[in-house]
Amino acid sequence: MRLLIVGSLQGQIGAATKIAMDRGAKVTHANDIEQGLASLRSGQGADLVLCDVTHDIGSLVRGLAAERICTPVVACGVGTDARKAVDAIRAGAKEYLPLPPDPELIAAVLAAVADESHQMIYEDEAMAAVISLADQVAGSDASILLTGESGSGKEVLARYVHRKSSRADKPFISVNCAAIPENLLESELFGHEKGAFTGAIARRIGKFEEANGGTLLLDEISEMDARLQAKLLRAIQEREIDRVGGMKPVKVDIRIVATSNRDLADAVKRGTFREDLLYRLNVVNLRLPPLRERPKDIQALARHFARKYADANGVPYRAIAPATERLLTSHPWPGNVRELENTIHRAVLLATGNEIGAEAIRLPDGTQVGGSMLGAGHADLPAPVRTAVESAAAVTRGLVGRTVADVERDLILDTLDHCLGNRTHAANILGISIRTLRNKLREYSQSGLAVPQPGEQRLAG
């Protein structure tokens, strides 16, 4: 866990640093926002930025976005000034921490960023075989190709391999090749020199250099442009990269892990993926079976998510009823672990008895898994839950004649209403990243739509 602290935290920097370091974080300090951005550009990297609220949080968030540095920001300020907290979150901070720092609160934030959901949860023999092979090869420096359907847990397995490797104390850097525009991916991977192109205001260290000594995950490698594939092949072969606009190569020492939910051998036949690059990446292939092929994992993961989201939403923990477990096991789960997680999150909110019953297992449109659309029989549900369910049903009935963007917008805003403006909970329910949610909300706000702030709901009408 790499933590960058910007500012003096109003005299509390020493205490915050000690708390973070006691919990295993590697801490870097910067006096101001410009120095903090320079530190991130230089390749030191950070998994989280703690910024003194007396600095311009909006300027920091915009600076990170302009340079495509995907690091969450948490604002810190003395006391519990509600106005400062709201302003910081509106400016793009993920959370607001009051000072003096509370050890448990900082520990919770660090744990959330480290994302304890990266732990491997499995009981099925099919997954145990994959883990056994991962354990066997983790200690080597061999490149690994992780294949499997979308949502099956490829990134979680990549992090597991890193933790088991000799590079575990070095950075784990992930790049989603499908999420970054083609014309920006080269700079993202290899970095650039100042003036290399319009907008290159300073030297920027790329992900290869940031991962030096550690592991670089190239997520959805099949989406990479053919020209960039050639440059990637050279980087893997020679263990050196060329920054965009650079004059000399830079040596790197990294372990490559790549993922794909496509058949790369078929992509080679179609001419969209280089055969020599496939050979370089596919030294070891770990195939994650889809969730429907590992039924014991469905039950183990469902129990894990039920406890996780009960804690996250402040509701009583309810065990999953045996009949519900049988229902879950019989469902095909086309979205795999990601779909199961979102379904159990909804079930935690919908359940009303002592256990999570089958009636709480519903798809996003309100359809019961293995059953029909939620109807009039839900009148006994809590009001906020009933509102969310009825909104989902209304959206489904009104899909015809509407654009995908309109449906997406309404679903996001209705979910945010249901969560009383809590971005983190809404993103979890929607199954999207907090960054994607914030970008969507910024877009809606700029177009003149009312977007609920934390603790708020949109006014009716």
C-alpha positions as a Python dict, from the first residue, in 0.01 Angstrom:
ca = {
    (1, 'M'): (0, 0, 0),
    (2, 'R'): (157, 329, -115),
    (3, 'L'): (27, 647, 49),
    (4, 'L'): (103, 1003, -63),
    (5, 'I'): (27, 1278, 191),
    (6, 'V'): (-12, 1628, 48),
    (7, 'G'): (25, 1919, 293),
    (8, 'S'): (85, 1926, 667),
    (9, 'L'): (-262, 1794, 759),
    (10, 'Q'): (-283, 2101, 980),
    (11, 'G'): (-6, 1981, 1211),
    (12, 'Q'): (-122, 1618, 1226),
    (13, 'I'): (109, 1476, 957),
    (14, 'G'): (334, 1294, 1203),
    (15, 'A'): (46, 1113, 1372),
    (16, 'A'): (-119, 1020, 1041),
    (17, 'T'): (212, 895, 900),
    (18, 'K'): (279, 675, 1201),
    (19, 'I'): (-70, 524, 1193),
    (20, 'A'): (-39, 447, 821),
    (21, 'M'): (311, 299, 854),
    (22, 'D'): (203, 85, 1150),
    (23, 'R'): (-52, -69, 914),
    (24, 'G'): (204, -149, 648),
    (25, 'A'): (174, 157, 424),
    (26, 'K'): (475, 313, 253),
    (27, 'V'): (434, 689, 300),
    (28, 'T'): (561, 974, 82),
    (29, 'H'): (515, 1344, 165),
    (30, 'A'): (459, 1645, -60),
    (31, 'N'): (432, 2005, 59),
    (32, 'D'): (170, 2108, -198),
    (33, 'I'): (-35, 1986, -491),
    (34, 'E'): (225, 2060, -759),
    (35, 'Q'): (491, 1870, -565),
    (36, 'G'): (245, 1584, -519),
    (37, 'L'): (170, 1566, -892),
    (38, 'A'): (543, 1579, -968),
    (39, 'S'): (596, 1285, -731),
    (40, 'L'): (330, 1081, -911),
    (41, 'R'): (468, 1173, -1254),
    (42, 'S'): (814, 1061, -1146),
    (43, 'G'): (699, 704, -1106),
    (44, 'Q'): (697, 685, -726),
    (45, 'G'): (326, 612, -757),
    (46, 'A'): (55, 597, -491),
    (47, 'D'): (-251, 387, -422),
    (48, 'L'): (-411, 669, -222),
    (49, 'V'): (-359, 1045, -175),
    (50, 'L'): (-442, 1207, 160),
    (51, 'C'): (-471, 1581, 99),
    (52, 'D'): (-502, 1865, 350),
    (53, 'V'): (-842, 2023, 293),
    (54, 'T'): (-683, 2370, 308),
    (55, 'H'): (-538, 2293, -36),
    (56, 'D'): (-749, 2310, -352),
    (57, 'I'): (-893, 1959, -371),
    (58, 'G'): (-1059, 2032, -704),
    (59, 'S'): (-727, 2139, -855),
    (60, 'L'): (-565, 1814, -738),
    (61, 'V'): (-846, 1599, -877),
    (62, 'R'): (-840, 1785, -1210),
    (63, 'G'): (-462, 1752, -1227),
    (64, 'L'): (-482, 1378, -1173),
    (65, 'A'): (-755, 1345, -1436),
    (66, 'A'): (-566, 1557, -1690),
    (67, 'E'): (-266, 1328, -1664),
    (68, 'R'): (-476, 1011, -1641),
    (69, 'I'): (-339, 921, -1297),
    (70, 'C'): (-610, 700, -1149),
    (71, 'T'): (-542, 749, -778),
    (72, 'P'): (-827, 814, -530),
    (73, 'V'): (-811, 1127, -313),
    (74, 'V'): (-921, 1149, 51),
    (75, 'A'): (-946, 1497, 206),
    (76, 'C'): (-843, 1558, 568),
    (77, 'G'): (-935, 1850, 794),
    (78, 'V'): (-947, 1944, 1160),
    (79, 'G'): (-1277, 1860, 1325),
    (80, 'T'): (-1596, 1751, 1153),
    (81, 'D'): (-1683, 2061, 953),
    (82, 'A'): (-1978, 1941, 741),
    (83, 'R'): (-1935, 2224, 491),
    (84, 'K'): (-1571, 2139, 425),
    (85, 'A'): (-1656, 1771, 394),
    (86, 'V'): (-1931, 1835, 139),
    (87, 'D'): (-1713, 2078, -61),
    (88, 'A'): (-1425, 1830, -70),
    (89, 'I'): (-1646, 1545, -191),
    (90, 'R'): (-1812, 1770, -449),
    (91, 'A'): (-1463, 1859, -572),
    (92, 'G'): (-1395, 1489, -631),
    (93, 'A'): (-1253, 1353, -306),
    (94, 'K'): (-1352, 994, -235),
    (95, 'E'): (-1401, 1054, 139),
    (96, 'Y'): (-1339, 1313, 412),
    (97, 'L'): (-1141, 1223, 725),
    (98, 'P'): (-1158, 1444, 1033),
    (99, 'L'): (-837, 1528, 1218),
    (100, 'P'): (-675, 1450, 1458),
    (101, 'P'): (-650, 1112, 1284),
    (102, 'D'): (-837, 818, 1432),
    (103, 'P'): (-633, 495, 1396),
    (104, 'E'): (-935, 278, 1321),
    (105, 'L'): (-1074, 521, 1066),
    (106, 'I'): (-744, 548, 878),
    (107, 'A'): (-708, 171, 894),
    (108, 'A'): (-1057, 133, 742),
    (109, 'V'): (-972, 373, 458),
    (110, 'L'): (-644, 195, 384),
    (111, 'A'): (-822, -142, 389),
    (112, 'A'): (-1090, -13, 151),
    (113, 'V'): (-829, 112, -94),
    (114, 'A'): (-625, -207, -63),
    (115, 'D'): (-962, -376, -132),
    (116, 'E'): (-980, -683, 85),
    (117, 'S'): (-1218, -831, -173),
    (118, 'H'): (-899, -928, -360),
    (119, 'Q'): (-867, -1228, -126),
    (120, 'M'): (-926, -1562, -291),
    (121, 'I'): (-1255, -1720, -182),
    (122, 'Y'): (-1297, -2074, -314),
    (123, 'E'): (-1405, -2423, -210),
    (124, 'D'): (-1465, -2596, -543),
    (125, 'E'): (-1216, -2855, -670),
    (126, 'A'): (-1209, -2690, -1015),
    (127, 'M'): (-1085, -2362, -868),
    (128, 'A'): (-853, -2541, -624),
    (129, 'A'): (-672, -2693, -924),
    (130, 'V'): (-618, -2344, -1072),
    (131, 'I'): (-489, -2210, -741),
    (132, 'S'): (-254, -2506, -705),
    (133, 'L'): (-101, -2431, -1046),
    (134, 'A'): (-82, -2059, -960),
    (135, 'D'): (106, -2145, -639),
    (136, 'Q'): (345, -2361, -840),
    (137, 'V'): (442, -2088, -1088),
    (138, 'A'): (407, -1776, -870),
    (139, 'G'): (769, -1784, -753),
    (140, 'S'): (906, -1769, -1107),
    (141, 'D'): (936, -1465, -1334),
    (142, 'A'): (751, -1637, -1618),
    (143, 'S'): (484, -1435, -1796),
    (144, 'I'): (132, -1558, -1721),
    (145, 'L'): (-180, -1536, -1936),
    (146, 'L'): (-508, -1550, -1742),
    (147, 'T'): (-809, -1645, -1950),
    (148, 'G'): (-1175, -1681, -1864),
    (149, 'E'): (-1513, -1520, -1906),
    (150, 'S'): (-1576, -1161, -1802),
    (151, 'G'): (-1627, -1131, -1426),
    (152, 'S'): (-1468, -1467, -1343),
    (153, 'G'): (-1198, -1315, -1121),
    (154, 'K'): (-892, -1278, -1344),
    (155, 'E'): (-760, -963, -1174),
    (156, 'V'): (-814, -1117, -830),
    (157, 'L'): (-603, -1416, -937),
    (158, 'A'): (-336, -1183, -1080),
    (159, 'R'): (-307, -1010, -743),
    (160, 'Y'): (-292, -1349, -572),
    (161, 'V'): (1, -1453, -794),
    (162, 'H'): (179, -1125, -714),
    (163, 'R'): (131, -1174, -337),
    (164, 'K'): (276, -1525, -365),
    (165, 'S'): (576, -1413, -573),
    (166, 'S'): (921, -1292, -468),
    (167, 'R'): (805, -946, -585),
    (168, 'A'): (525, -923, -327),
    (169, 'D'): (682, -622, -153),
    (170, 'K'): (711, -435, -483),
    (171, 'P'): (437, -253, -679),
    (172, 'F'): (144, -427, -845),
    (173, 'I'): (33, -200, -1130),
    (174, 'S'): (-278, -266, -1338),
    (175, 'V'): (-359, -121, -1680),
    (176, 'N'): (-696, -180, -1847),
    (177, 'C'): (-606, -186, -2216),
    (178, 'A'): (-974, -167, -2317),
    (179, 'A'): (-1057, 140, -2106),
    (180, 'I'): (-783, 376, -2230),
    (181, 'P'): (-817, 538, -2575),
    (182, 'E'): (-578, 391, -2831),
    (183, 'N'): (-392, 721, -2884),
    (184, 'L'): (-322, 753, -2510),
    (185, 'L'): (-235, 393, -2421),
    (186, 'E'): (125, 416, -2545),
    (187, 'S'): (196, 712, -2317),
    (188, 'E'): (14, 538, -2031),
    (189, 'L'): (232, 228, -2065),
    (190, 'F'): (569, 373, -2157),
    (191, 'G'): (551, 732, -2031),
    (192, 'H'): (650, 1046, -2219),
    (193, 'E'): (892, 1334, -2213),
    (194, 'K'): (789, 1695, -2171),
    (195, 'G'): (665, 1839, -2500),
    (196, 'A'): (636, 1499, -2670),
    (197, 'F'): (281, 1589, -2775),
    (198, 'T'): (16, 1850, -2704),
    (199, 'G'): (-67, 1839, -2335),
    (200, 'A'): (261, 1676, -2229),
    (201, 'I'): (339, 1950, -1978),
    (202, 'A'): (607, 1751, -1795),
    (203, 'R'): (789, 1419, -1805),
    (204, 'R'): (551, 1137, -1706),
    (205, 'I'): (671, 797, -1595),
    (206, 'G'): (461, 519, -1748),
    (207, 'K'): (322, 203, -1593),
    (208, 'F'): (621, -7, -1699),
    (209, 'E'): (859, 210, -1499),
    (210, 'E'): (610, 249, -1213),
    (211, 'A'): (592, -131, -1185),
    (212, 'N'): (971, -167, -1187),
    (213, 'G'): (1071, -453, -958),
    (214, 'G'): (710, -567, -930),
    (215, 'T'): (425, -697, -1145),
    (216, 'L'): (247, -529, -1437),
    (217, 'L'): (-105, -652, -1515),
    (218, 'L'): (-216, -588, -1873),
    (219, 'D'): (-592, -632, -1843),
    (220, 'E'): (-787, -722, -2159),
    (221, 'I'): (-469, -740, -2369),
    (222, 'S'): (-672, -849, -2674),
    (223, 'E'): (-798, -490, -2714),
    (224, 'M'): (-451, -349, -2778),
    (225, 'D'): (-376, -193, -3118),
    (226, 'A'): (-146, -398, -3347),
    (227, 'R'): (118, -119, -3367),
    (228, 'L'): (140, -102, -2991),
    (229, 'Q'): (158, -482, -2971),
    (230, 'A'): (492, -461, -3156),
    (231, 'K'): (630, -212, -2905),
    (232, 'L'): (504, -425, -2616),
    (233, 'L'): (674, -733, -2763),
    (234, 'R'): (1007, -549, -2776),
    (235, 'A'): (965, -428, -2418),
    (236, 'I'): (906, -785, -2296),
    (237, 'Q'): (1194, -928, -2499),
    (238, 'E'): (1455, -662, -2426),
    (239, 'R'): (1334, -561, -2078),
    (240, 'E'): (1358, -199, -2180),
    (241, 'I'): (1111, 64, -2297),
    (242, 'D'): (1117, 390, -2490),
    (243, 'R'): (924, 684, -2352),
    (244, 'V'): (721, 876, -2610),
    (245, 'G'): (955, 1153, -2726),
    (246, 'G'): (1249, 993, -2542),
    (247, 'M'): (1603, 979, -2673),
    (248, 'K'): (1730, 660, -2508),
    (249, 'P'): (1580, 334, -2382),
    (250, 'V'): (1503, 276, -2013),
    (251, 'K'): (1574, -61, -1848),
    (252, 'V'): (1287, -220, -1653),
    (253, 'D'): (1259, -531, -1435),
    (254, 'I'): (899, -649, -1423),
    (255, 'R'): (686, -960, -1429),
    (256, 'I'): (409, -951, -1691),
    (257, 'V'): (62, -1090, -1624),
    (258, 'A'): (-199, -1046, -1897),
    (259, 'T'): (-571, -1124, -1907),
    (260, 'S'): (-819, -1184, -2184),
    (261, 'N'): (-1180, -1297, -2207),
    (262, 'R'): (-1134, -1363, -2579),
    (263, 'D'): (-972, -1657, -2759),
    (264, 'L'): (-631, -1511, -2849),
    (265, 'A'): (-545, -1806, -3074),
    (266, 'D'): (-853, -1720, -3278),
    (267, 'A'): (-748, -1351, -3276),
    (268, 'V'): (-412, -1458, -3420),
    (269, 'K'): (-590, -1643, -3701),
    (270, 'R'): (-799, -1334, -3775),
    (271, 'G'): (-487, -1117, -3783),
    (272, 'T'): (-584, -891, -3490),
    (273, 'F'): (-325, -1024, -3247),
    (274, 'R'): (44, -1098, -3300),
    (275, 'E'): (138, -1463, -3277),
    (276, 'D'): (487, -1389, -3142),
    (277, 'L'): (338, -1171, -2866),
    (278, 'L'): (97, -1450, -2771),
    (279, 'Y'): (393, -1688, -2733),
    (280, 'R'): (572, -1436, -2509),
    (281, 'L'): (269, -1382, -2287),
    (282, 'N'): (145, -1740, -2275),
    (283, 'V'): (442, -1903, -2102),
    (284, 'V'): (192, -2025, -1842),
    (285, 'N'): (-182, -2022, -1903),
    (286, 'L'): (-422, -2016, -1610),
    (287, 'R'): (-783, -2064, -1719),
    (288, 'L'): (-1045, -1957, -1467),
    (289, 'P'): (-1354, -2176, -1502),
    (290, 'P'): (-1683, -1985, -1515),
    (291, 'L'): (-1884, -1977, -1195),
    (292, 'R'): (-2142, -2225, -1329),
    (293, 'E'): (-1861, -2485, -1348),
    (294, 'R'): (-1766, -2444, -979),
    (295, 'P'): (-2092, -2470, -779),
    (296, 'K'): (-1923, -2493, -438),
    (297, 'D'): (-1768, -2152, -502),
    (298, 'I'): (-2112, -2003, -563),
    (299, 'Q'): (-2209, -2089, -206),
    (300, 'A'): (-1875, -1983, -54),
    (301, 'L'): (-1873, -1649, -238),
    (302, 'A'): (-2241, -1582, -161),
    (303, 'R'): (-2176, -1623, 213),
    (304, 'H'): (-1871, -1397, 190),
    (305, 'F'): (-2062, -1122, 5),
    (306, 'A'): (-2359, -1148, 241),
    (307, 'R'): (-2138, -1066, 539),
    (308, 'K'): (-1937, -804, 349),
    (309, 'Y'): (-2241, -602, 238),
    (310, 'A'): (-2425, -636, 567),
    (311, 'D'): (-2125, -469, 731),
    (312, 'A'): (-2091, -211, 451),
    (313, 'N'): (-2459, -107, 468),
    (314, 'G'): (-2497, -121, 846),
    (315, 'V'): (-2772, -384, 837),
    (316, 'P'): (-2796, -707, 1042),
    (317, 'Y'): (-2612, -1005, 900),
    (318, 'R'): (-2850, -1270, 769),
    (319, 'A'): (-2743, -1621, 676),
    (320, 'I'): (-2843, -1750, 334),
    (321, 'A'): (-3128, -2000, 361),
    (322, 'P'): (-3059, -2353, 228),
    (323, 'A'): (-3332, -2318, -36),
    (324, 'T'): (-3172, -1991, -148),
    (325, 'E'): (-2833, -2159, -181),
    (326, 'R'): (-2989, -2423, -405),
    (327, 'L'): (-3145, -2148, -617),
    (328, 'L'): (-2811, -1968, -647),
    (329, 'T'): (-2634, -2288, -748),
    (330, 'S'): (-2887, -2359, -1024),
    (331, 'H'): (-2851, -2014, -1185),
    (332, 'P'): (-2606, -1997, -1483),
    (333, 'W'): (-2442, -1666, -1374),
    (334, 'P'): (-2342, -1531, -1718),
    (335, 'G'): (-2175, -1237, -1540),
    (336, 'N'): (-1988, -1477, -1310),
    (337, 'V'): (-1850, -1354, -974),
    (338, 'R'): (-1926, -990, -1054),
    (339, 'E'): (-2293, -1071, -1119),
    (340, 'L'): (-2317, -1288, -807),
    (341, 'E'): (-2165, -1011, -593),
    (342, 'N'): (-2415, -752, -715),
    (343, 'T'): (-2703, -996, -668),
    (344, 'I'): (-2607, -1072, -308),
    (345, 'H'): (-2561, -699, -240),
    (346, 'R'): (-2920, -642, -354),
    (347, 'A'): (-3037, -941, -151),
    (348, 'V'): (-2881, -799, 165),
    (349, 'L'): (-3089, -483, 113),
    (350, 'L'): (-3409, -666, 17),
    (351, 'A'): (-3412, -941, 280),
    (352, 'T'): (-3654, -889, 571),
    (353, 'G'): (-3661, -1214, 769),
    (354, 'N'): (-3398, -1387, 979),
    (355, 'E'): (-3240, -1535, 666),
    (356, 'I'): (-3188, -1428, 307),
    (357, 'G'): (-3478, -1601, 136),
    (358, 'A'): (-3527, -1684, -231),
    (359, 'E'): (-3760, -1384, -273),
    (360, 'A'): (-3463, -1149, -215),
    (361, 'I'): (-3254, -1298, -498),
    (362, 'R'): (-3337, -1067, -786),
    (363, 'L'): (-3180, -948, -1110),
    (364, 'P'): (-3126, -573, -1173),
    (365, 'D'): (-3465, -536, -1344),
    (366, 'G'): (-3650, -677, -1040),
    (367, 'T'): (-3695, -1024, -1189),
    (368, 'Q'): (-3658, -1297, -930),
    (369, 'V'): (-3386, -1549, -1013),
    (370, 'G'): (-3579, -1853, -1131),
    (371, 'G'): (-3906, -1661, -1091),
    (372, 'S'): (-4102, -1361, -1218),
    (373, 'M'): (-4103, -983, -1188),
    (374, 'L'): (-4149, -851, -834),
    (375, 'G'): (-4513, -756, -806),
    (376, 'A'): (-4761, -621, -555),
    (377, 'G'): (-4647, -869, -290),
    (378, 'H'): (-4354, -644, -190),
    (379, 'A'): (-4565, -392, 3),
    (380, 'D'): (-4417, -511, 332),
    (381, 'L'): (-4061, -413, 229),
    (382, 'P'): (-3894, -108, 391),
    (383, 'A'): (-3990, 214, 210),
    (384, 'P'): (-3644, 294, 59),
    (385, 'V'): (-3605, -62, -69),
    (386, 'R'): (-3960, -65, -207),
    (387, 'T'): (-3891, 263, -388),
    (388, 'A'): (-3574, 125, -545),
    (389, 'V'): (-3745, -196, -657),
    (390, 'E'): (-4046, -11, -801),
    (391, 'S'): (-3812, 229, -983),
    (392, 'A'): (-3626, -66, -1136),
    (393, 'A'): (-3954, -223, -1248),
    (394, 'A'): (-4072, 108, -1396),
    (395, 'V'): (-3749, 148, -1590),
    (396, 'T'): (-3787, -202, -1734),
    (397, 'R'): (-4148, -141, -1845),
    (398, 'G'): (-4049, 182, -2015),
    (399, 'L'): (-3746, 65, -2215),
    (400, 'V'): (-3909, 61, -2559),
    (401, 'G'): (-3835, 375, -2758),
    (402, 'R'): (-3564, 502, -2522),
    (403, 'T'): (-3190, 527, -2584),
    (404, 'V'): (-2937, 325, -2387),
    (405, 'A'): (-2790, 649, -2252),
    (406, 'D'): (-3129, 757, -2115),
    (407, 'V'): (-3188, 424, -1944),
    (408, 'E'): (-2836, 424, -1801),
    (409, 'R'): (-2877, 779, -1668),
    (410, 'D'): (-3205, 703, -1495),
    (411, 'L'): (-3071, 381, -1343),
    (412, 'I'): (-2763, 558, -1205),
    (413, 'L'): (-2957, 850, -1059),
    (414, 'D'): (-3231, 628, -913),
    (415, 'T'): (-2968, 408, -749),
    (416, 'L'): (-2791, 715, -611),
    (417, 'D'): (-3124, 836, -468),
    (418, 'H'): (-3175, 498, -305),
    (419, 'C'): (-2827, 520, -146),
    (420, 'L'): (-2891, 878, -25),
    (421, 'G'): (-2610, 1010, -243),
    (422, 'N'): (-2346, 762, -119),
    (423, 'R'): (-2121, 715, -424),
    (424, 'T'): (-1942, 407, -295),
    (425, 'H'): (-2261, 212, -218),
    (426, 'A'): (-2421, 316, -548),
    (427, 'A'): (-2116, 207, -749),
    (428, 'N'): (-2118, -131, -573),
    (429, 'I'): (-2487, -188, -649),
    (430, 'L'): (-2444, -81, -1012),
    (431, 'G'): (-2134, -296, -1056),
    (432, 'I'): (-1917, -9, -1185),
    (433, 'S'): (-1606, 160, -1050),
    (434, 'I'): (-1636, 470, -833),
    (435, 'R'): (-1434, 656, -1097),
    (436, 'T'): (-1682, 566, -1371),
    (437, 'L'): (-1971, 673, -1149),
    (438, 'R'): (-1811, 1009, -1068),
    (439, 'N'): (-1743, 1074, -1438),
    (440, 'K'): (-2106, 999, -1523),
    (441, 'L'): (-2235, 1223, -1245),
    (442, 'R'): (-2006, 1506, -1353),
    (443, 'E'): (-2145, 1471, -1707),
    (444, 'Y'): (-2505, 1479, -1579),
    (445, 'S'): (-2437, 1779, -1356),
    (446, 'Q'): (-2276, 1973, -1643),
    (447, 'S'): (-2585, 1907, -1855),
    (448, 'G'): (-2802, 2072, -1589),
    (449, 'L'): (-2943, 1765, -1415),
    (450, 'A'): (-2982, 1757, -1035),
    (451, 'V'): (-2734, 1511, -888),
    (452, 'P'): (-2786, 1413, -521),
    (453, 'Q'): (-2497, 1495, -290),
    (454, 'P'): (-2400, 1269, 2),
    (455, 'G'): (-2694, 1254, 243),
    (456, 'E'): (-2938, 1393, -15),
    (457, 'Q'): (-3207, 1275, -254),
    (458, 'R'): (-3334, 1459, -559),
    (459, 'L'): (-3644, 1663, -497),
    (460, 'A'): (-3959, 1511, -649),
    (461, 'G'): (-4051, 1669, -982),
}
